[in-house]
Amino acid sequence: MKKIKLISILLFSLTLASLDAQTTVDALRYSQITFGGTARYMSMAGAFSAVGGDFSSLSTNPAGIGLYKSSEFTITPSVFSNKTTSFYNGHWNEDSKSNFNISNVGMIMTYDIEKDKPGSDWKNMQFGFGMNRYNNFSSRMIMEGPNMDNSLLTSYNDLANGIYYDNLYNPPNNFDLGPAFDTYLLDTLPDEPTQYRNAMPAGGVWQRKTIQANGSMNEFLFSLGGNYKDKLYIGATFGIPFSRYFEESRYTEIAMADSIAYDEFSSFNYSENLEARGTGFNFKFGLIYRAHDWIRLGAAIHTPTFFNMRENWRTKTESYFDNGDNYYSASPYGEYEYKLETPWKAIGSLAIVVGKIGIISADYEFVDYSNMRFRTHRYYGSFDDYQDVNYDIREYYGKAHNIRVGTEWRVNNIVLRGGYALYGSPYKSGFNDGECTSYTGGFGYRDKHYFIDFAYVYTSSNEDYYFYDKSYVEPVKNENTSSTFIATLGFRF
C-alpha cells in the first residue's frame, strides 16, 4: 500500500491541518513553485513574461527566447538561508538552515535567418537548453510547548479502539500503532482485546517536534523560439523537472504533571525518516507581442507536470518510564511508487519599455491547486488507491492568483533593479494562510560581450501546523522567512 494512503489511515484526520495532511502536503510541495534562475530574473521578482531576453524566462514564458539576437551562456551560483519562528501554547522558538547551490546554468544559440534570407519575415530562430532551480526545500524548525489537555497517544487510543491487538502489527498499523503497543504506550483493557488505554490520556506533557528538510526542485529544459517581423515572438519549452526531498522529524512528549494512575510514564519519541525522489515532464507554450515600441504583451500556458515518484519511509518509537524501563520498536522499511499530476497554469503579462533606459513589467499567474492528482503506478496497487486523498485535495485546496511586478533602469553600463511578488494562498478561503510575499532587488554591469548581475530576495509566509488532529490540539503558528543571494556571470558571442 502506498505511503499516501498509509498516513491517511494511520492518523485518521479529516482535515488537511492534521498529520494526515502529509498526504496533500506532498502534492503541494511539488506543485507550488515560485521564481528562480538568474540574478536579473530574480531581482525583478520573476516579472519577465512580457520582457524576455533572459534564460530564466524559458521556464515561465518560452517566447522570451525569441528576443535573443546573439548567443549567450549563463551560470548562477546562490546562497539560500531559511529561518522558521514558531509559537505554540505561549512558547516561542526558532531555527534556521543555509546552503549553497547552483540556481541556473544555460545556453542560448541563435540563427540569423535574415542574414541567409534577406527580406524574410522571420528574423531569428533560437534554441536553448540548461537548468533552472525554482524550489529550495532546505529548512530546520523547532516547535514546542505545554499541553495540559491531551497527548498524541490520545489520538492513537481513539484509532486503535475496535482493532484486535494482533492486527496492530498488520499494515498499515505497523507504522505507528504497532510500535506504540510494543513500547507499552498503548495497552489493552483487562479482558478487552479490542479496547485500549494509553500511558498519558490526561495530557500534562511537554510537546516538541523538530523537522529538518533538505532537497530542491530543478528543471532541465529545452526551448525553441522565433522572431516574426520584430513584432511577434513565440516559443515552446519541453521541461524535465526533477525533485529530491529528504526529511527527518522527531516528535517528543515529556511528562510534566504527576498522575496517580499513570505516574510511571516519563517520555516517548516518535521519529520519521522520508526520502522522496521524482522525475517528470511538462510542456510550456508562450508568445510576446510588441504592440508598440514601448508596450509588450505576453501570454503563456503550462501543462501539468507528470511526475513519477519514489519514496522510502520508516518510523521508530522509543518509550521511557520512571522505574528505568525503556522500550524501542521500529516499523518496516517501506518503499512506495506513485504518480503525481500538478495543475495547469496560465500567465498574462504587460511590460512598458522606455527605450534603452528602463522597463516596468507585471505578470499575473493563475493556478488551481484543487486539480492536483495522485495516480497509481501501474505496477503497484489498484486504480482507486488515492481516491480519498484526491478527495481531500479537492476539499481543501483552491484557486491561487499570483502577481509579480518588477522594474529595471539603466545608466550607461550599470543597471538597477527591484521587484515584488505575491503568491496567493493555495488553500480555500478561511482554511489556512499560506500566502507568500517576496521583496527583491539587485544591480548589474553589462558590456557587449559579458555581464555580471547580483540579486537579493527576501521571502516570508505564515502557516499553521498541527502536531496531530486539530480537534485535539492547538495549532503551531509558524512564520517562515528566507534570504537568497544570487550572482550571475554571462557571456555573449
Helices and strands as residue ranges (DSSP letters): H 3-11, H 21-31, H 39-43, G 55-59, G 62-67, E 72-88, E 91-112, H 113-116, E 122-136, E 139-147, H 152-160, G 165-169, G 173-175, H 177-182, E 186-189, E 192-198, E 205-228, E 232-255, E 265-292, E 295-302, E 306-321, E 326-330, E 334-341, E 345-354, E 358-368, G 369-371, E 373-376, H 387-396, E 399-411, E 414-423, E 436-446, E 450-465, E 476-492
